[in-house]
Amino acid sequence: MLRKESLTKKVIPGIYILLFIGIFAGTANAGNGLNARYYNDDNFYRWDWEAVGTPDALQIDPYIAFDWFGGSTLPSAIANDGWWSADWQGFISIPTTGTYTFATTSDDGSRVYIDDKIVVDNGGDHPPTYNPGTPVTLSAGMHPIKVKYFESNSGPAQIFLYWTVPGEIETIVPEKVLFTENPLISVSIATDKPVYSQGSKMIVSVEIKNPTTSSVAADVNVYIKSTDLGLNVKKVSKRLTMAPGFDKKITRTIPIGNLGQNNFNASWYIEMRETTAPFNLIGEASATWQYLPGVAAVAPEPQDIGNALAGQLS
């Protein structure tokens, strides 16, 4: 089924531009870890687990198994003075449907969220403390994961994230199942050829798939870009929710009207981002094309092509 919010058609003088998002199934590659954010402030999570702020350091951590008084290294921008916070966000690949138990050992507090639900609450100021969460049933596939942590007061600082897979013993959650982005979701935009002239036609194909067993929400931003026209403007921003099994392919033929007497290069750029802070990138794509008006082209209306493109896409 094709949702209306996934397809935006806007009028430009003499041209209809079809902007689209394609989501493709694929085989998940080995994981690359989680997006990590570090803050020089223990109060960030010590008093408010839902706090939102600007991180002092960003990096990708392959897994969560740190003992900062036992050899682990903090980002250089973070003072290891006993007063700081961190969080990790991304996706975890659940290998089989079943019941899983997550746990942390942390000094000081930590929390773990799967599918935006708390599965481990190891909060409070305390020495290294092991705390297993309540077992949860998860379907096979990708699930959002978030881990929050704070270090308060001087002394040991550590956090370890564990899981128990059905039928196996507890281990550190390994890098191979942790992803900064959902690897089953990508973004595609394409045109049938690279060059168009006045009076020609552009053929656009659209394919949208969500092969996972979970609904996926994303904020979709569309930009018009052209160095020749001095254009780099976000003109479309929509929220898209893709239900499990979301699958549709369409094509459209778009007439190219009068875009003037001058050649120019342009591109459509699409990005999909998570709907909650820090709005991590899920996927992105661009498609470039060129306008060559031809010898019979006449002056455009209006004359300023850049303004025409940007203004008509509001």
Sequence and secondary structure as in RCSB ss.txt:
>XXXX:A:sequence
MLRKESLTKKVIPGIYILLFIGIFAGTANAGNGLNARYYNDDNFYRWDWEAVGTPDALQIDPYIAFDWFGGSTLP
SAIANDGWWSADWQGFISIPTTGTYTFATTSDDGSRVYIDDKIVVDNGGDHPPTYNPGTPVTLSAGMHPIKVKYF
ESNSGPAQIFLYWTVPGEIETIVPEKVLFTENPLISVSIATDKPVYSQGSKMIVSVEIKNPTTSSVAADVNVYIK
STDLGLNVKKVSKRLTMAPGFDKKITRTIPIGNLGQNNFNASWYIEMRETTAPFNLIGEASATWQYLPGVAAVAP
EPQDIGNALAGQLS
>XXXX:A:secstr
   GGGEEEEEETTEEEEEE  B          EEEEEES THHHHS TT     SEEEEESS EEETTTT    
TTS  SSEEEEEEEEEEEE SSEEEEEEEEEES EEEEETTEEEEEE SS SSEEEE   EEE SEEEEEEEEEE
EESSS  EEEEEEE TTS  EE  GGGEESS TT       S SEE TT EEEEEEEEE  SSS EEEEEEEEEE
ETTTTEEEEEEEEEEEE TT EEEEEEEEEB    SS EEEEEEEEEE SSTT  EEEEEEEEEEE   TT    
SSS HHHHHHHHT 
